[in-house]
Amino acid sequence: MDITTYTGYFHDGTLLKIDSHEDNIFFFIESFPISAGGINLNKDILSRSGTLIGKLCFINVKYMKIDDQVH
């Protein structure tokens, strides 16, 4: 499923896990709990705890910069 429509729900979410494979990095993320009131959202895609679970993928990463140092 493409979660592009739901990216705004992840602003106060949680980073669950970071994984990498070759030159790809995957961030597994969970949104903040979403209440039913006033939100036009397909409730069938929510987890049991009322959150969205997603994976942010970075493909063909050449390098990372951490504290101004290239890794």
N, C-alpha and C positions, 0 to 999 in steps of 0.2 A: 504494500500500500504506500502511496506517495503521501507523506505527512506535511507537505508544503503548506497546505491550507491551515494547519494547526500549529505552525511554528510560534505564534504569539502566546501560546499557552505554556511554553517552556521557560519563560523569563524568570520565574521564581522556582524552577524545578531543581532536580538533583542529578548530578553526574553519578551514574551507577558503576560504570566500568569503562576502562580504556583498553583497547586491544589493537594489535597491529599484525599485519601479515605482509611480508615483503615491503613494498613502498606504499602501503595503504594503512591508514589509521582510522579506527572506528570508536566513536564515543557513544556509549549506551546511556540514554537519558530518560528521565521521567518528569512529567509535568507536575505542577502543583495540583492538589485535589480540585476537581471541577464540580461545582454544584449545578443542579438542574435549572435553577432559576434564571430566566432571561437569556440563556445561551442557546443559539441555534446550532446544535451539534448532534451528530449521530451518536446516541448514547451506547449503541452496540459496540463501539470501538474502545470504550473505556475499560480499564482493568477493574478487578474486584474492589480495589481501593479508590475507585473514581478518578483515576489518573490516566494520562496517555503515556505509553511507552514507545520510545523511538530510537533510531540509530542514525547518527550523523556520520557520514562517510567522507573521508578525504582520500582521494585516489591519486596515485602517482606523485606522492610527496617527495620532493627533492631534498629539502632540509627544513629544520625547525630552528627558530630563534628564541632562546630562553635567556632572559636578563642580558640582552644585547650580545649574546654569544651564539654563534651558529653551531648546530649539532646535526 
